[in-house]
Amino acid sequence: MNTELLEALNILEQEKNISKDTMMDAIENSLISACKNHFGTAENIKVIMDRETCDYAVYAEKEVVEEVFDPALEISLEDAEQIDSALQIGDIAQIPIESKSFGRIATQNAKNLILQKIREEERKVVYDQYFEKEKDIVTGIVQRYVGRNISINLGRADAMLTENEQVKGEVFKPTERIKLYVVEVKNTPKGPKILVSRTHPELVKRLFEAEVAEVKDGTVEIKSIAREAGSRTKMAVWSNDENVDPVGACVGMNGARVNAVVNELRGEKIDIINWSDNPALLIENALSPAKVISVMADPDEKAASVIVPDYQLSLAIGKEGQNARLAARLTGYKIDIKSETQAIESGELPEDYMEQMAMMEDGYESGYEEEYPQEYEENYEEPLLEETEEMSGDDYEEIEFIETEDE
């Protein structure tokens, strides 16, 4: 048993995750390469290796001939009989080759071939490891700033967080641990090239999957995400279980779950809304926290007209149009927002709309009956006006005078 070689292969397999079979193939190829450098050809070279004990033998197959013209491929009958007396002219003799007889150059080439195979396998193992994490999040350690880019150590490989994938305003210190989204993993001759991001919307989704068990097991689905990194994110969620509140599951008790995500994103605001297959209701939810009067959505044109109260217009649009912009990305609709006054001027609302709303707010009978028709009918009592209506104005004065005298 070749104990030293077996131990070396076991160490490589444990530390670098390179299989023994792969390395044995590399050793076989290196021996064939050494024979080619030593003899000038390797067409008739055979390497036999025991995968259990790592014992190996190298043979050169030569044809037995009367007169030798090519020593690399032929052997005389006399020489062949010294190896095996049963050999005859025309037979193939297997001539053992001692690897110790190889020259320095052949040995060096074989060594380089094995080392090159080890490096290739090591790069392949690292590539496979991080390729499995593509479209997922990883934890990295900040190493240093390279210009405006940041070098991140991911364990067995390094990644570069480019300026375009950084959130504006975020500053990291060396040795700081941060969460990153793996956008793409490329295999290059120098090793895997890993593209990571802190601005990708999927980063928020993966963070919620890590924090919210219902999202991870599929009970709650994240249907859509719209994000402006470093400022605000809107996320629409849906529950496959009617007994599970999707928004409540993502927020957590006292906001524990959403706060964990917010802390990881350095204070980025997150709006969580209920998803709906009804585009009008979805758009209304997406414009939260603004209140909406009406939504007219056209699924074919992917456009919607929204009317909000006058005092809610700025809230619906948001600072620099952020709320409306994120709502449009979240729903996939082009949203046109108008105030009540603008809607009345354009004819989308009747001219007396404001008066009707004022009457309803003041509790007029029309509004009261519309909101509480049944309760209004059951609790309504006719006032006792029979005696009062028969009294004249003098009677009212007399009654008041009598009550005053009694006092």
C-alpha positions as CSV (number, residue, x, y, z in Angstrom):
1,M,0.0,0.0,0.0
2,N,1.3,3.5,-0.9
3,T,0.6,5.0,2.5
4,E,2.1,8.4,1.9
5,L,0.2,9.0,-1.3
6,L,-3.0,7.8,0.3
7,E,-2.6,10.1,3.3
8,A,-1.9,13.1,1.0
9,L,-5.0,12.4,-1.0
10,N,-7.1,12.1,2.2
11,I,-5.8,15.5,3.4
12,L,-6.6,17.2,0.1
13,E,-10.1,15.7,0.2
14,Q,-10.8,16.9,3.7
15,E,-9.2,20.4,3.5
16,K,-9.9,21.4,-0.1
17,N,-12.9,19.2,-0.8
18,I,-11.1,17.6,-3.8
19,S,-12.2,14.0,-4.4
20,K,-9.5,11.3,-4.4
21,D,-10.7,9.9,-7.7
22,T,-10.1,13.2,-9.4
23,M,-6.6,13.4,-8.0
24,M,-5.9,9.8,-9.0
25,D,-6.9,10.6,-12.5
26,A,-4.5,13.6,-12.4
27,I,-1.7,11.3,-11.2
28,E,-2.3,8.9,-14.0
29,N,-2.3,11.7,-16.6
30,S,0.9,13.1,-15.1
31,L,2.6,9.7,-15.4
32,I,1.6,9.4,-19.0
33,S,2.8,12.9,-19.7
34,A,6.2,12.1,-18.0
35,C,6.5,9.0,-20.2
36,K,5.8,11.1,-23.3
37,N,8.6,13.5,-22.3
38,H,11.0,10.7,-21.5
39,F,10.3,8.3,-24.5
40,G,9.0,10.8,-27.0
41,T,5.6,9.0,-27.2
42,A,2.8,7.8,-24.9
43,E,0.6,6.0,-27.3
44,N,1.5,2.6,-25.9
45,I,1.8,3.6,-22.3
46,K,-0.7,2.1,-19.8
47,V,-1.0,3.2,-16.2
48,I,-2.8,0.9,-13.7
49,M,-3.7,2.3,-10.3
50,D,-5.5,0.7,-7.4
51,R,-8.0,3.2,-6.1
52,E,-8.1,1.6,-2.6
53,T,-4.4,1.2,-1.9
54,C,-3.0,3.9,-4.3
55,D,-0.5,1.4,-5.6
56,Y,0.3,2.0,-9.3
57,A,2.3,0.5,-12.1
58,V,3.3,1.9,-15.5
59,Y,3.7,-0.4,-18.5
60,A,4.8,0.2,-22.1
61,E,3.1,-2.1,-24.6
62,K,5.6,-3.2,-27.3
63,E,5.3,-5.6,-30.2
64,V,7.7,-8.5,-30.4
65,V,9.6,-8.4,-33.7
66,E,12.7,-10.0,-35.2
67,E,14.3,-6.7,-36.0
68,V,13.6,-3.5,-34.1
69,F,13.1,-0.3,-36.1
70,D,11.4,1.8,-33.4
71,P,12.5,1.0,-29.8
72,A,9.7,2.9,-28.3
73,L,7.1,0.6,-29.9
74,E,9.0,-2.6,-30.6
75,I,11.0,-5.1,-28.8
76,S,13.2,-8.0,-30.0
77,L,12.3,-11.6,-29.3
78,E,15.4,-12.1,-27.2
79,D,14.6,-9.2,-24.9
80,A,10.9,-10.2,-24.8
81,E,11.8,-13.8,-23.7
82,Q,13.7,-12.3,-20.7
83,I,10.5,-10.8,-19.5
84,D,8.2,-13.7,-20.4
85,S,9.5,-16.9,-22.1
86,A,6.1,-17.6,-23.6
87,L,6.2,-14.5,-25.8
88,Q,6.5,-15.1,-29.6
89,I,6.9,-12.8,-32.6
90,G,3.8,-10.7,-33.1
91,D,2.7,-10.8,-29.5
92,I,2.4,-7.6,-27.3
93,A,4.8,-7.5,-24.4
94,Q,4.1,-5.3,-21.3
95,I,7.4,-3.7,-20.3
96,P,7.4,-2.3,-16.7
97,I,8.6,1.3,-16.5
98,E,10.1,2.6,-13.3
99,S,9.1,6.2,-12.6
100,K,12.4,6.8,-10.9
101,S,14.1,6.5,-14.2
102,F,12.4,9.6,-15.5
103,G,14.6,12.6,-16.1
104,R,14.4,15.9,-14.2
105,I,12.4,17.7,-16.8
106,A,9.9,14.9,-17.2
107,T,9.5,14.7,-13.4
108,Q,9.0,18.5,-13.1
109,N,6.4,18.5,-15.9
110,A,4.5,15.7,-14.1
111,K,4.6,17.6,-10.8
112,N,3.3,20.8,-12.5
113,L,0.5,18.9,-14.1
114,I,-0.6,17.6,-10.7
115,L,-0.4,21.1,-9.1
116,Q,-2.3,22.6,-12.0
117,K,-5.1,20.0,-11.5
118,I,-5.2,20.7,-7.8
119,R,-5.6,24.5,-8.5
120,E,-8.3,23.9,-11.1
121,E,-10.3,21.6,-8.8
122,E,-10.0,24.0,-6.0
123,R,-11.3,26.9,-8.1
124,K,-14.1,24.6,-9.4
125,V,-15.1,23.6,-5.8
126,V,-15.2,27.3,-4.8
127,Y,-17.2,28.2,-7.9
128,D,-19.7,25.4,-7.3
129,Q,-20.1,26.4,-3.6
130,Y,-21.0,30.0,-4.4
131,F,-22.9,29.2,-7.6
132,E,-25.4,27.4,-5.3
133,K,-25.8,30.7,-3.4
134,E,-26.6,32.7,-6.6
135,K,-29.8,34.7,-6.1
136,D,-29.5,34.2,-2.3
137,I,-27.9,36.2,0.6
138,V,-24.5,35.6,2.1
139,T,-22.7,37.2,5.1
140,G,-19.4,38.9,4.3
141,I,-16.7,40.6,6.2
142,V,-15.6,44.1,5.0
143,Q,-11.8,44.0,4.2
144,R,-10.9,47.4,2.7
145,Y,-12.0,50.1,0.3
146,V,-10.5,49.8,-3.2
147,G,-11.2,53.2,-4.7
148,R,-15.0,53.6,-4.4
149,N,-15.5,49.8,-4.4
150,I,-15.4,47.6,-1.3
151,S,-13.5,44.3,-1.0
152,I,-15.7,41.7,0.8
153,N,-14.4,38.4,2.2
154,L,-17.0,35.6,1.9
155,G,-15.0,32.8,3.4
156,R,-13.3,30.9,0.6
157,A,-13.6,33.6,-2.0
158,D,-13.5,37.4,-2.2
159,A,-16.2,39.6,-3.8
160,M,-16.2,43.2,-4.9
161,L,-19.1,45.4,-3.9
162,T,-19.1,48.0,-6.7
163,E,-20.2,51.6,-6.3
164,N,-23.3,51.0,-8.3
165,E,-24.4,48.2,-5.9
166,Q,-23.8,50.3,-2.8
167,V,-26.5,52.2,-0.9
168,K,-25.8,55.9,-0.9
169,G,-24.8,57.0,2.6
170,E,-23.8,53.6,3.9
171,V,-20.2,53.6,5.3
172,F,-18.6,50.3,6.5
173,K,-15.7,49.7,8.7
174,P,-13.1,47.0,8.2
175,T,-14.0,43.6,9.9
176,E,-17.7,44.7,9.9
177,R,-20.1,41.9,9.0
178,I,-22.8,42.7,6.4
179,K,-25.5,40.9,4.5
180,L,-25.2,40.8,0.7
181,Y,-27.3,39.5,-2.2
182,V,-25.4,37.4,-4.7
183,V,-26.4,38.7,-8.1
184,E,-24.2,36.5,-10.3
185,V,-21.3,34.1,-10.1
186,K,-18.9,33.8,-13.1
187,N,-16.2,31.1,-13.6
188,T,-13.0,32.7,-14.8
189,P,-9.4,31.3,-15.2
190,K,-8.4,33.3,-12.1
191,G,-11.2,31.8,-10.0
192,P,-14.9,32.6,-9.5
193,K,-16.0,36.2,-9.9
194,I,-18.8,37.0,-7.5
195,L,-21.1,40.0,-8.1
196,V,-22.8,41.1,-4.9
197,S,-25.3,43.9,-4.1
198,R,-26.8,45.9,-1.3
199,T,-29.4,47.7,-3.5
200,H,-31.2,44.7,-5.1
201,P,-34.9,44.4,-4.2
202,E,-34.4,40.6,-3.7
203,L,-32.2,41.4,-0.7
204,V,-35.2,42.6,1.2
205,K,-37.1,39.4,0.2
206,R,-34.3,37.1,1.3
207,L,-34.0,38.9,4.6
208,F,-37.7,38.5,5.3
209,E,-37.4,34.8,4.4
210,A,-34.7,34.5,7.0
211,E,-36.7,36.3,9.7
212,V,-40.2,35.2,9.0
213,A,-40.9,31.5,9.2
214,E,-44.2,31.8,7.4
215,V,-42.5,33.3,4.4
216,K,-39.8,30.6,4.4
217,D,-42.3,27.7,4.5
218,G,-44.5,29.3,1.8
219,T,-47.5,30.1,4.0
220,V,-47.0,33.8,3.2
221,E,-45.9,34.8,-0.3
222,I,-44.1,38.0,-1.2
223,K,-45.8,38.8,-4.4
224,S,-44.1,42.0,-5.4
225,I,-41.3,44.4,-4.1
226,A,-40.5,47.9,-5.2
227,R,-37.4,49.5,-3.6
228,E,-35.4,52.7,-3.6
229,A,-32.4,51.5,-1.7
230,G,-31.6,53.5,1.5
231,S,-34.9,55.3,1.5
232,R,-38.1,53.2,1.3
233,T,-39.3,49.8,0.2
234,K,-42.9,48.7,-0.6
235,M,-43.7,45.0,-0.3
236,A,-47.0,43.3,-1.2
237,V,-47.7,40.0,0.6
238,W,-50.3,37.3,0.3
239,S,-51.3,34.5,2.6
240,N,-52.2,30.9,1.4
241,D,-53.8,30.3,4.8
242,E,-56.9,32.3,5.6
243,N,-56.1,32.0,9.3
244,V,-52.7,33.7,8.9
245,D,-52.5,37.5,8.5
246,P,-49.7,38.1,6.0
247,V,-48.9,41.7,7.1
248,G,-49.0,40.8,10.8
249,A,-46.7,37.8,10.2
250,C,-44.1,40.0,8.5
251,V,-44.3,42.7,11.1
252,G,-44.1,40.4,14.0
253,M,-44.9,41.0,17.7
254,N,-44.2,44.6,18.5
255,G,-42.6,44.9,15.1
256,A,-39.7,42.6,16.0
257,R,-39.4,40.9,12.6
258,V,-39.6,44.0,10.4
259,N,-37.3,45.9,12.8
260,A,-34.7,43.2,12.4
261,V,-34.8,43.7,8.6
262,V,-34.8,47.5,9.0
263,N,-31.7,47.4,11.2
264,E,-29.9,45.3,8.7
265,L,-30.8,47.8,6.0
266,R,-29.6,50.7,8.2
267,G,-33.0,52.3,8.9
268,E,-34.6,51.9,5.5
269,K,-38.4,52.3,5.8
270,I,-40.5,49.4,4.8
271,D,-44.2,49.5,3.9
272,I,-46.0,46.1,3.9
273,I,-49.4,45.9,2.2
274,N,-51.9,43.2,1.4
275,W,-51.7,41.9,-2.2
276,S,-55.0,41.7,-4.1
277,D,-55.9,40.2,-7.5
278,N,-58.2,43.2,-7.9
279,P,-56.0,45.9,-9.5
280,A,-58.0,48.8,-8.0
281,L,-57.8,47.4,-4.5
282,L,-54.1,46.7,-5.0
283,I,-53.4,50.2,-6.1
284,E,-55.3,51.6,-3.2
285,N,-53.2,49.5,-0.8
286,A,-50.0,50.4,-2.6
287,L,-50.7,54.2,-2.1
288,S,-50.8,53.6,1.7
289,P,-50.6,55.5,4.0
290,A,-52.6,57.9,1.9
291,K,-56.4,57.5,1.8
292,V,-58.1,57.0,-1.6
293,I,-61.6,58.0,-2.7
294,S,-61.8,56.1,-5.9
295,V,-59.6,54.0,-8.3
296,M,-60.3,53.4,-12.0
297,A,-57.9,50.8,-13.3
298,D,-57.6,49.6,-16.9
299,P,-55.9,46.2,-17.0
300,D,-55.4,46.2,-20.7
301,E,-53.6,49.6,-20.8
302,K,-52.0,49.0,-17.4
303,A,-53.1,52.5,-16.4
304,A,-55.1,53.7,-13.4
305,S,-56.7,57.0,-12.4
306,V,-56.8,57.7,-8.6
307,I,-58.7,60.4,-6.8
308,V,-57.7,61.3,-3.3
309,P,-58.9,64.0,-0.8
310,D,-57.3,67.4,-1.3
311,Y,-55.5,67.2,2.0
312,Q,-54.1,63.7,1.1
313,L,-52.7,64.7,-2.3
314,S,-49.2,65.4,-1.1
315,L,-49.1,62.3,1.0
316,A,-50.2,60.1,-1.9
317,I,-47.6,61.6,-4.2
318,G,-44.9,61.5,-1.5
319,K,-41.6,63.4,-1.2
320,E,-40.3,64.0,-4.7
321,G,-43.0,61.6,-5.9
322,Q,-41.5,58.6,-4.1
323,N,-44.8,57.1,-2.8
324,A,-46.5,57.2,-6.2
325,R,-43.4,56.0,-8.0
326,L,-43.0,53.0,-5.7
327,A,-46.7,52.2,-5.9
328,A,-46.4,52.2,-9.7
329,R,-43.5,49.8,-9.7
330,L,-45.2,47.6,-7.1
331,T,-48.4,47.2,-9.1
332,G,-47.0,47.5,-12.6
333,Y,-49.6,50.2,-13.4
334,K,-49.1,53.8,-14.6
335,I,-50.9,55.8,-11.9
336,D,-52.4,59.2,-12.4
337,I,-53.3,60.9,-9.0
338,K,-55.8,63.7,-8.8
339,S,-57.3,65.6,-5.9
340,E,-61.0,66.0,-5.3
341,T,-61.0,69.6,-6.7
342,Q,-59.0,68.6,-9.8
343,A,-61.4,65.7,-10.3
344,I,-64.4,68.0,-10.1
345,E,-62.9,70.4,-12.6
346,S,-62.1,67.6,-15.0
347,G,-65.6,66.2,-14.7
348,E,-64.7,62.9,-13.1
349,L,-66.7,63.9,-10.0
350,P,-70.1,65.7,-9.9
351,E,-70.0,69.4,-9.0
352,D,-72.1,68.9,-5.9
353,Y,-69.8,66.1,-4.7
354,M,-68.2,68.3,-2.0
355,E,-71.6,69.4,-0.7
356,Q,-72.7,65.7,-0.5
357,M,-69.6,64.8,1.4
358,A,-70.0,67.7,3.8
359,M,-73.6,66.6,4.5
360,M,-72.5,63.1,5.2
361,E,-69.8,64.3,7.6
362,D,-72.3,66.6,9.5
363,G,-74.6,63.6,10.1
364,Y,-77.5,64.6,7.9
365,E,-80.3,62.2,7.5
366,S,-79.4,61.2,4.0
367,G,-75.9,60.2,5.0
368,Y,-77.1,58.6,8.3
369,E,-79.7,56.4,6.5
370,E,-77.1,55.3,3.9
371,E,-74.6,54.3,6.6
372,Y,-77.0,52.9,9.2
373,P,-80.3,52.2,7.4
374,Q,-81.5,49.3,9.6
375,E,-80.4,50.8,12.9
376,Y,-82.0,54.1,12.0
377,E,-85.4,52.6,11.3
378,E,-85.4,50.5,14.5
379,N,-84.4,53.3,16.9
380,Y,-86.3,56.1,15.3
381,E,-89.2,57.5,17.5
382,E,-91.8,60.0,16.4
383,P,-91.6,63.1,18.6
384,L,-94.7,63.9,20.8
385,L,-95.9,67.0,19.1
386,E,-99.7,66.6,19.3
387,E,-100.2,68.9,22.4
388,T,-97.4,71.2,21.4
389,E,-98.8,71.9,18.0
390,E,-102.2,72.9,19.5
391,M,-100.5,75.5,21.8
392,S,-100.3,79.0,20.7
393,G,-97.5,81.4,21.3
394,D,-99.3,82.8,24.4
395,D,-99.5,79.3,25.9
396,Y,-95.7,79.0,25.7
397,E,-95.3,82.3,27.5
398,E,-97.7,81.3,30.2
399,I,-96.0,78.0,30.8
400,E,-92.7,79.6,31.1
401,F,-94.1,82.3,33.5
402,I,-95.8,79.7,35.8
403,E,-92.5,77.7,36.0
404,T,-90.7,80.8,36.9
405,E,-93.1,81.7,39.7
406,D,-92.8,78.1,41.1
407,E,-89.1,78.5,41.3
